[in-house]
């Protein structure tokens, strides 16, 4: 009886252990081996494999898995037919009619005076080359800008570039799309924009310009120096007209010795075949032995006027260079170089001819 009890106890112990293993197996499954693992974590996954989504992506290695064609929209268990363009257009038209006559939509607010005509003054000045808009606003703040004779102090003043006269520091501003250039014409260049004989001319220096330019006055083919080019027709006409008497300055190389009264003779007038010609100013710039470099200023624009005057006085010209046209000077501008005139130079040119 005692031994059977011990055996019975051992047997019961083993049985309890087996029952515990079975309970553990039912409550917490064992970890599967790598080859048995599944990655079917997407919604709707089954033991036979993934239904869609991340399970297929994990096995294939591509993020998101293979994309499937989008199913048509379901309505009441049936597939909704696609709408035609005509149907969509009718729907849109019906919606517009439905809301017609409702409260008007308010337009966005704008700054005061936006409905006025013209352009802001600082924008016009900036386009004319007076700097950035902020720099032009500072010109207005400094009371240096006037419109139609009235000094402007407030910002945002609107002007009409076609009609209003705008000045900075008393000089007229070219408010439209005008261009002004100074060319140091080399010797041998013809003073025309085109030459039918194929010789080098002024037009060869401005072939890349989009607008047509006019040359102001003329220079002899062998004469070098300043010649102006612009698309401002009225300014070009006035600068060339003898009525306005714009002064031109020349440097001439002659061989002496020259008498002391040569300057007086030139100022009093030299008789030429087409009438008297008078110089406004004369001075000797440099002398090297018998070689003289003299400066002659005059406001006439007749053909070969300087060469003819000095030749008639007994001193033929070996070389002639025009160094100034009104307020525009040659300076250190090299032969054949084209430069854009500054705003001050343009303003002074207009001042010379009452523009």
Buried (B, 14 or more C-beta within 10 A) or exposed (E): EEEEEEEEEEEEEEEEEEEEEEEEEEEEEEEEEEEEEBEBEBEEBEEEEBEBBBBBBBBEEEEEBEEEEEEEEEEEEEEEEEEEEEEEEEEEEEEEEEEEEEEEEEEEEEEEEEEEEBBBBBBBBBBBBBBEBEEBBEBBEEEBBBBEEEEBEEEBBBBEBEEBEBBBEEBBBBBEEBBBBBBBBBBEBBBEBEBEEEEEBBBBBBEEBEEEBBBBBBBBBEBBBBBBBBBBEEBBEBBBEEEBEBBBBBBBBBEBEBEEEBBEBBBEEBEBEEEEBEBBEBEBEEEEEEEBBBBBBBBBBBEBBBBBBBBBBEBEBEEBBBBBBBBBBBEEBEBEEBBEBBBEBBBBBBBBBEB
